[in-house]
Amino acid sequence: MSVQHRAFLVHGGVQGVFFRQSARQQAEKLGISGYTRNNPDGTVTIEAEGPAEALDTLQAWCQHGPPAAQVTKVDVAARPVRHYTGFEVRR
């Protein structure tokens, strides 16, 4: 199983709606490592590593997020693998 790294930049009403905590729950359920954080411009960053299928599932989840989120766009970029352990919510 090959590990990939993807960076997601989620736009819209995604702060203050438990997006980061929900993303961590999704990542842990999918066996994905990495982190998520809020950005000063109101977006949320998710750096994620895992099998392509799991990352595809996380990417699909990011399109809507948790119930209170209002996602308008998700930018996705492949990055070099950094070998994260676990998944954390950063401030």
N, CA, C and O atoms as CSV, one atom per row, in Angstrom:
chain,resi,resn,atom,element,x,y,z
A,1,MET,N,N,0.853,-1.184,0.000
A,1,MET,CA,C,0.000,0.000,0.000
A,1,MET,C,C,0.888,1.232,0.000
A,1,MET,O,O,1.708,1.417,0.899
A,2,SER,N,N,0.724,2.059,-0.994
A,2,SER,CA,C,1.530,3.260,-1.169
A,2,SER,C,C,0.899,4.442,-0.431
A,2,SER,O,O,-0.304,4.684,-0.525
A,3,VAL,N,N,1.733,5.163,0.296
A,3,VAL,CA,C,1.262,6.344,1.031
A,3,VAL,C,C,1.445,7.577,0.158
A,3,VAL,O,O,2.494,7.772,-0.456
A,4,GLN,N,N,0.413,8.400,0.115
A,4,GLN,CA,C,0.451,9.669,-0.605
A,4,GLN,C,C,0.219,10.805,0.378
A,4,GLN,O,O,-0.288,10.596,1.480
A,5,HIS,N,N,0.594,12.008,-0.033
A,5,HIS,CA,C,0.362,13.211,0.776
A,5,HIS,C,C,-0.451,14.183,-0.073
A,5,HIS,O,O,-0.101,14.477,-1.215
A,6,ARG,N,N,-1.548,14.675,0.512
A,6,ARG,CA,C,-2.347,15.699,-0.157
A,6,ARG,C,C,-2.602,16.837,0.805
A,6,ARG,O,O,-2.823,16.631,1.998
A,7,ALA,N,N,-2.568,18.037,0.266
A,7,ALA,CA,C,-2.910,19.234,1.031
A,7,ALA,C,C,-4.262,19.733,0.540
A,7,ALA,O,O,-4.465,19.920,-0.660
A,8,PHE,N,N,-5.184,19.947,1.472
A,8,PHE,CA,C,-6.511,20.463,1.155
A,8,PHE,C,C,-6.629,21.864,1.742
A,8,PHE,O,O,-6.265,22.088,2.897
A,9,LEU,N,N,-7.131,22.796,0.958
A,9,LEU,CA,C,-7.432,24.139,1.441
A,9,LEU,C,C,-8.923,24.331,1.243
A,9,LEU,O,O,-9.406,24.415,0.114
A,10,VAL,N,N,-9.653,24.399,2.364
A,10,VAL,CA,C,-11.114,24.409,2.328
A,10,VAL,C,C,-11.608,25.842,2.547
A,10,VAL,O,O,-11.261,26.482,3.539
A,11,HIS,N,N,-12.415,26.330,1.616
A,11,HIS,CA,C,-12.945,27.698,1.639
A,11,HIS,C,C,-14.423,27.691,2.026
A,11,HIS,O,O,-15.114,26.686,1.860
A,12,GLY,N,N,-14.892,28.813,2.540
A,12,GLY,CA,C,-16.307,28.991,2.867
A,12,GLY,C,C,-16.493,29.251,4.344
A,12,GLY,O,O,-15.588,29.740,5.021
A,13,GLY,N,N,-17.665,28.923,4.838
A,13,GLY,CA,C,-17.954,29.051,6.270
A,13,GLY,C,C,-17.481,27.797,6.986
A,13,GLY,O,O,-18.273,26.910,7.305
A,14,VAL,N,N,-16.170,27.734,7.236
A,14,VAL,CA,C,-15.581,26.505,7.753
A,14,VAL,C,C,-14.867,26.681,9.095
A,14,VAL,O,O,-14.283,25.729,9.615
A,15,GLN,N,N,-14.910,27.884,9.652
A,15,GLN,CA,C,-14.334,28.084,10.976
A,15,GLN,C,C,-15.469,28.322,11.975
A,15,GLN,O,O,-16.478,28.951,11.653
A,16,GLY,N,N,-15.280,27.807,13.191
A,16,GLY,CA,C,-16.308,27.948,14.218
A,16,GLY,C,C,-17.476,26.994,14.049
A,16,GLY,O,O,-18.536,27.200,14.638
A,17,VAL,N,N,-17.289,25.935,13.237
A,17,VAL,CA,C,-18.364,24.964,12.981
A,17,VAL,C,C,-17.883,23.536,13.234
A,17,VAL,O,O,-18.465,22.580,12.722
A,18,PHE,N,N,-16.820,23.396,14.026
A,18,PHE,CA,C,-16.224,22.092,14.362
A,18,PHE,C,C,-15.642,21.377,13.150
A,18,PHE,O,O,-15.601,20.148,13.111
A,19,PHE,N,N,-15.191,22.149,12.157
A,19,PHE,CA,C,-14.628,21.537,10.955
A,19,PHE,C,C,-13.351,20.771,11.274
A,19,PHE,O,O,-13.193,19.627,10.847
A,20,ARG,N,N,-12.434,21.392,12.026
A,20,ARG,CA,C,-11.163,20.733,12.316
A,20,ARG,C,C,-11.355,19.458,13.130
A,20,ARG,O,O,-10.746,18.432,12.828
A,21,GLN,N,N,-12.195,19.515,14.155
A,21,GLN,CA,C,-12.429,18.330,14.976
A,21,GLN,C,C,-13.100,17.226,14.170
A,21,GLN,O,O,-12.772,16.050,14.324
A,22,SER,N,N,-14.037,17.608,13.314
A,22,SER,CA,C,-14.711,16.620,12.471
A,22,SER,C,C,-13.749,16.023,11.451
A,22,SER,O,O,-13.821,14.833,11.145
A,23,ALA,N,N,-12.845,16.854,10.923
A,23,ALA,CA,C,-11.835,16.355,9.980
A,23,ALA,C,C,-10.925,15.349,10.669
A,23,ALA,O,O,-10.555,14.337,10.073
A,24,ARG,N,N,-10.561,15.618,11.916
A,24,ARG,CA,C,-9.727,14.665,12.657
A,24,ARG,C,C,-10.459,13.344,12.828
A,24,ARG,O,O,-9.860,12.283,12.649
A,25,GLN,N,N,-11.736,13.384,13.169
A,25,GLN,CA,C,-12.516,12.157,13.331
A,25,GLN,C,C,-12.552,11.370,12.022
A,25,GLN,O,O,-12.378,10.152,12.023
A,26,GLN,N,N,-12.775,12.060,10.915
A,26,GLN,CA,C,-12.802,11.396,9.611
A,26,GLN,C,C,-11.449,10.773,9.302
A,26,GLN,O,O,-11.373,9.623,8.869
A,27,ALA,N,N,-10.381,11.532,9.525
A,27,ALA,CA,C,-9.033,11.045,9.233
A,27,ALA,C,C,-8.698,9.813,10.064
A,27,ALA,O,O,-8.158,8.835,9.548
A,28,GLU,N,N,-9.018,9.866,11.343
A,28,GLU,CA,C,-8.724,8.726,12.213
A,28,GLU,C,C,-9.515,7.498,11.779
A,28,GLU,O,O,-8.993,6.383,11.802
A,29,LYS,N,N,-10.761,7.693,11.386
A,29,LYS,CA,C,-11.603,6.582,10.924
A,29,LYS,C,C,-11.020,5.959,9.648
A,29,LYS,O,O,-11.139,4.754,9.428
A,30,LEU,N,N,-10.387,6.796,8.811
A,30,LEU,CA,C,-9.839,6.338,7.530
A,30,LEU,C,C,-8.383,5.894,7.615
A,30,LEU,O,O,-7.821,5.424,6.626
A,31,GLY,N,N,-7.767,6.039,8.789
A,31,GLY,CA,C,-6.366,5.651,8.938
A,31,GLY,C,C,-5.401,6.650,8.319
A,31,GLY,O,O,-4.311,6.278,7.883
A,32,ILE,N,N,-5.801,7.923,8.279
A,32,ILE,CA,C,-4.996,8.988,7.695
A,32,ILE,C,C,-4.245,9.723,8.798
A,32,ILE,O,O,-4.790,9.972,9.874
A,33,SER,N,N,-2.996,10.067,8.524
A,33,SER,CA,C,-2.207,10.865,9.465
A,33,SER,C,C,-2.028,12.270,8.904
A,33,SER,O,O,-2.238,12.504,7.714
A,34,GLY,N,N,-1.634,13.215,9.781
A,34,GLY,CA,C,-1.410,14.590,9.354
A,34,GLY,C,C,-1.939,15.571,10.363
A,34,GLY,O,O,-1.893,15.321,11.568
A,35,TYR,N,N,-2.450,16.707,9.871
A,35,TYR,CA,C,-2.983,17.719,10.783
A,35,TYR,C,C,-3.970,18.617,10.056
A,35,TYR,O,O,-4.057,18.610,8.828
A,36,THR,N,N,-4.713,19.392,10.843
A,36,THR,CA,C,-5.607,20.410,10.312
A,36,THR,C,C,-5.438,21.669,11.146
A,36,THR,O,O,-5.132,21.602,12.337
A,37,ARG,N,N,-5.638,22.819,10.510
A,37,ARG,CA,C,-5.522,24.090,11.239
A,37,ARG,C,C,-6.375,25.158,10.557
A,37,ARG,O,O,-6.632,25.096,9.355
A,38,ASN,N,N,-6.806,26.135,11.351
A,38,ASN,CA,C,-7.474,27.318,10.814
A,38,ASN,C,C,-6.420,28.266,10.277
A,38,ASN,O,O,-5.306,28.330,10.796
A,39,ASN,N,N,-6.774,28.996,9.242
A,39,ASN,CA,C,-5.891,30.010,8.674
A,39,ASN,C,C,-6.468,31.404,8.927
A,39,ASN,O,O,-7.682,31.551,9.064
A,40,PRO,N,N,-5.612,32.424,8.989
A,40,PRO,CA,C,-6.091,33.782,9.265
A,40,PRO,C,C,-7.120,34.296,8.261
A,40,PRO,O,O,-7.923,35.164,8.602
A,41,ASP,N,N,-7.115,33.781,7.030
A,41,ASP,CA,C,-8.056,34.260,6.011
A,41,ASP,C,C,-9.424,33.569,6.067
A,41,ASP,O,O,-10.268,33.813,5.205
A,42,GLY,N,N,-9.654,32.710,7.069
A,42,GLY,CA,C,-10.946,32.044,7.221
A,42,GLY,C,C,-11.025,30.666,6.597
A,42,GLY,O,O,-12.048,29.992,6.720
A,43,THR,N,N,-9.963,30.231,5.926
A,43,THR,CA,C,-9.932,28.888,5.345
A,43,THR,C,C,-9.425,27.887,6.378
A,43,THR,O,O,-8.951,28.266,7.449
A,44,VAL,N,N,-9.531,26.619,6.043
A,44,VAL,CA,C,-8.983,25.542,6.869
A,44,VAL,C,C,-8.021,24.739,6.000
A,44,VAL,O,O,-8.341,24.383,4.866
A,45,THR,N,N,-6.837,24.459,6.546
A,45,THR,CA,C,-5.849,23.621,5.888
A,45,THR,C,C,-5.906,22.221,6.482
A,45,THR,O,O,-6.007,22.056,7.698
A,46,ILE,N,N,-5.841,21.224,5.622
A,46,ILE,CA,C,-5.676,19.832,6.052
A,46,ILE,C,C,-4.489,19.263,5.291
A,46,ILE,O,O,-4.499,19.227,4.061
A,47,GLU,N,N,-3.483,18.825,6.004
A,47,GLU,CA,C,-2.346,18.105,5.426
A,47,GLU,C,C,-2.565,16.640,5.799
A,47,GLU,O,O,-2.618,16.307,6.983
A,48,ALA,N,N,-2.691,15.767,4.811
A,48,ALA,CA,C,-3.103,14.391,5.071
A,48,ALA,C,C,-2.243,13.396,4.309
A,48,ALA,O,O,-1.873,13.628,3.158
A,49,GLU,N,N,-1.930,12.280,4.969
A,49,GLU,CA,C,-1.165,11.204,4.345
A,49,GLU,C,C,-1.850,9.869,4.589
A,49,GLU,O,O,-2.334,9.584,5.684
A,50,GLY,N,N,-1.878,9.061,3.536
A,50,GLY,CA,C,-2.477,7.742,3.639
A,50,GLY,C,C,-2.635,7.148,2.256
A,50,GLY,O,O,-2.142,7.702,1.273
A,51,PRO,N,N,-3.330,6.009,2.179
A,51,PRO,CA,C,-3.586,5.382,0.878
A,51,PRO,C,C,-4.477,6.284,0.012
A,51,PRO,O,O,-5.290,7.046,0.534
A,52,ALA,N,N,-4.319,6.194,-1.291
A,52,ALA,CA,C,-5.078,7.036,-2.226
A,52,ALA,C,C,-6.589,6.934,-2.000
A,52,ALA,O,O,-7.294,7.942,-2.049
A,53,GLU,N,N,-7.083,5.721,-1.753
A,53,GLU,CA,C,-8.531,5.534,-1.577
A,53,GLU,C,C,-9.029,6.296,-0.343
A,53,GLU,O,O,-10.094,6.912,-0.375
A,54,ALA,N,N,-8.254,6.247,0.734
A,54,ALA,CA,C,-8.642,6.964,1.956
A,54,ALA,C,C,-8.599,8.468,1.731
A,54,ALA,O,O,-9.471,9.195,2.206
A,55,LEU,N,N,-7.585,8.937,1.008
A,55,LEU,CA,C,-7.490,10.374,0.713
A,55,LEU,C,C,-8.621,10.820,-0.194
A,55,LEU,O,O,-9.124,11.934,-0.051
A,56,ASP,N,N,-9.028,9.968,-1.127
A,56,ASP,CA,C,-10.180,10.281,-1.981
A,56,ASP,C,C,-11.442,10.440,-1.140
A,56,ASP,O,O,-12.243,11.345,-1.376
A,57,THR,N,N,-11.614,9.558,-0.158
A,57,THR,CA,C,-12.786,9.624,0.717
A,57,THR,C,C,-12.755,10.895,1.557
A,57,THR,O,O,-13.784,11.551,1.719
A,58,LEU,N,N,-11.581,11.253,2.097
A,58,LEU,CA,C,-11.457,12.491,2.865
A,58,LEU,C,C,-11.731,13.698,1.976
A,58,LEU,O,O,-12.385,14.650,2.404
A,59,GLN,N,N,-11.239,13.664,0.759
A,59,GLN,CA,C,-11.472,14.769,-0.171
A,59,GLN,C,C,-12.966,14.951,-0.448
A,59,GLN,O,O,-13.461,16.077,-0.493
A,60,ALA,N,N,-13.668,13.856,-0.631
A,60,ALA,CA,C,-15.115,13.925,-0.854
A,60,ALA,C,C,-15.815,14.497,0.383
A,60,ALA,O,O,-16.743,15.295,0.254
A,61,TRP,N,N,-15.374,14.094,1.579
A,61,TRP,CA,C,-15.955,14.623,2.811
A,61,TRP,C,C,-15.722,16.133,2.915
A,61,TRP,O,O,-16.603,16.871,3.356
A,62,CYS,N,N,-14.535,16.587,2.508
A,62,CYS,CA,C,-14.200,18.019,2.585
A,62,CYS,C,C,-15.134,18.875,1.740
A,62,CYS,O,O,-15.290,20.064,2.018
A,63,GLN,N,N,-15.752,18.307,0.726
A,63,GLN,CA,C,-16.656,19.069,-0.139
A,63,GLN,C,C,-17.886,19.581,0.610
A,63,GLN,O,O,-18.529,20.535,0.170
A,64,HIS,N,N,-18.215,18.946,1.747
A,64,HIS,CA,C,-19.377,19.388,2.527
A,64,HIS,C,C,-19.031,19.589,4.002
A,64,HIS,O,O,-19.612,20.462,4.647
A,65,GLY,N,N,-18.110,18.814,4.547
A,65,GLY,CA,C,-17.709,18.953,5.949
A,65,GLY,C,C,-18.816,18.582,6.915
A,65,GLY,O,O,-19.752,17.870,6.551
A,66,PRO,N,N,-18.712,19.066,8.163
A,66,PRO,CA,C,-19.742,18.774,9.161
A,66,PRO,C,C,-21.028,19.551,8.850
A,66,PRO,O,O,-21.015,20.455,8.015
A,67,PRO,N,N,-22.133,19.207,9.514
A,67,PRO,CA,C,-23.437,19.792,9.173
A,67,PRO,C,C,-23.484,21.321,9.135
A,67,PRO,O,O,-24.161,21.876,8.270
A,68,ALA,N,N,-22.798,22.020,10.032
A,68,ALA,CA,C,-22.887,23.482,10.083
A,68,ALA,C,C,-21.972,24.188,9.080
A,68,ALA,O,O,-22.077,25.402,8.906
A,69,ALA,N,N,-21.096,23.465,8.433
A,69,ALA,CA,C,-20.150,24.073,7.489
A,69,ALA,C,C,-20.850,24.454,6.185
A,69,ALA,O,O,-21.841,23.840,5.790
A,70,GLN,N,N,-20.313,25.476,5.529
A,70,GLN,CA,C,-20.791,25.887,4.215
A,70,GLN,C,C,-19.570,25.984,3.295
A,70,GLN,O,O,-19.017,27.062,3.077
A,71,VAL,N,N,-19.173,24.842,2.770
A,71,VAL,CA,C,-17.989,24.770,1.924
A,71,VAL,C,C,-18.307,25.325,0.536
A,71,VAL,O,O,-19.296,24.940,-0.089
A,72,THR,N,N,-17.449,26.239,0.063
A,72,THR,CA,C,-17.636,26.807,-1.269
A,72,THR,C,C,-16.631,26.266,-2.275
A,72,THR,O,O,-16.910,26.240,-3.474
A,73,LYS,N,N,-15.455,25.830,-1.799
A,73,LYS,CA,C,-14.419,25.348,-2.710
A,73,LYS,C,C,-13.377,24.588,-1.906
A,73,LYS,O,O,-13.114,24.915,-0.749
A,74,VAL,N,N,-12.780,23.566,-2.529
A,74,VAL,CA,C,-11.671,22.826,-1.923
A,74,VAL,C,C,-10.548,22.756,-2.945
A,74,VAL,O,O,-10.708,22.183,-4.023
A,75,ASP,N,N,-9.404,23.349,-2.593
A,75,ASP,CA,C,-8.209,23.234,-3.426
A,75,ASP,C,C,-7.416,22.031,-2.938
A,75,ASP,O,O,-7.279,21.824,-1.732
A,76,VAL,N,N,-6.895,21.237,-3.867
A,76,VAL,CA,C,-6.149,20.029,-3.514
A,76,VAL,C,C,-4.812,20.046,-4.241
A,76,VAL,O,O,-4.739,20.354,-5.430
A,77,ALA,N,N,-3.743,19.706,-3.498
A,77,ALA,CA,C,-2.414,19.635,-4.115
A,77,ALA,C,C,-1.668,18.427,-3.569
A,77,ALA,O,O,-1.719,18.144,-2.372
A,78,ALA,N,N,-0.975,17.718,-4.453
A,78,ALA,CA,C,-0.107,16.612,-4.022
A,78,ALA,C,C,1.185,17.217,-3.491
A,78,ALA,O,O,1.696,18.193,-4.040
A,79,ARG,N,N,1.702,16.635,-2.428
A,79,ARG,CA,C,2.952,17.101,-1.815
A,79,ARG,C,C,3.827,15.899,-1.496
A,79,ARG,O,O,3.348,14.766,-1.500
A,80,PRO,N,N,5.112,16.135,-1.218
A,80,PRO,CA,C,5.990,15.031,-0.803
A,80,PRO,C,C,5.545,14.459,0.544
A,80,PRO,O,O,5.091,15.199,1.417
A,81,VAL,N,N,5.674,13.157,0.706
A,81,VAL,CA,C,5.299,12.484,1.954
A,81,VAL,C,C,6.230,12.946,3.079
A,81,VAL,O,O,7.446,13.020,2.900
A,82,ARG,N,N,5.639,13.256,4.246
A,82,ARG,CA,C,6.404,13.742,5.400
A,82,ARG,C,C,6.384,12.763,6.570
A,82,ARG,O,O,7.010,13.020,7.598
A,83,HIS,N,N,5.684,11.662,6.429
A,83,HIS,CA,C,5.653,10.598,7.442
A,83,HIS,C,C,5.102,11.080,8.787
A,83,HIS,O,O,5.739,10.900,9.825
A,84,TYR,N,N,3.923,11.691,8.763
A,84,TYR,CA,C,3.251,12.104,9.991
A,84,TYR,C,C,2.876,10.866,10.802
A,84,TYR,O,O,2.671,9.786,10.248
A,85,THR,N,N,2.790,11.037,12.101
A,85,THR,CA,C,2.261,9.987,12.976
A,85,THR,C,C,1.033,10.561,13.673
A,85,THR,O,O,1.118,11.604,14.321
A,86,GLY,N,N,-0.090,9.896,13.545
A,86,GLY,CA,C,-1.321,10.390,14.138
A,86,GLY,C,C,-1.878,11.556,13.357
A,86,GLY,O,O,-1.324,11.963,12.336
A,87,PHE,N,N,-2.991,12.091,13.853
A,87,PHE,CA,C,-3.636,13.237,13.215
A,87,PHE,C,C,-3.979,14.233,14.303
A,87,PHE,O,O,-4.642,13.883,15.280
A,88,GLU,N,N,-3.539,15.464,14.146
A,88,GLU,CA,C,-3.757,16.462,15.206
A,88,GLU,C,C,-4.468,17.698,14.699
A,88,GLU,O,O,-4.405,18.040,13.518
A,89,VAL,N,N,-5.145,18.359,15.623
A,89,VAL,CA,C,-5.767,19.653,15.369
A,89,VAL,C,C,-4.802,20.700,15.881
A,89,VAL,O,O,-4.481,20.732,17.069
A,90,ARG,N,N,-4.341,21.554,14.989
A,90,ARG,CA,C,-3.405,22.621,15.365
A,90,ARG,C,C,-4.154,23.933,15.470
A,90,ARG,O,O,-5.195,24.130,14.842
A,91,ARG,N,N,-3.616,24.806,16.258
A,91,ARG,CA,C,-4.208,26.142,16.422
A,91,ARG,C,C,-3.532,27.141,15.527
A,91,ARG,O,O,-3.895,28.317,15.529
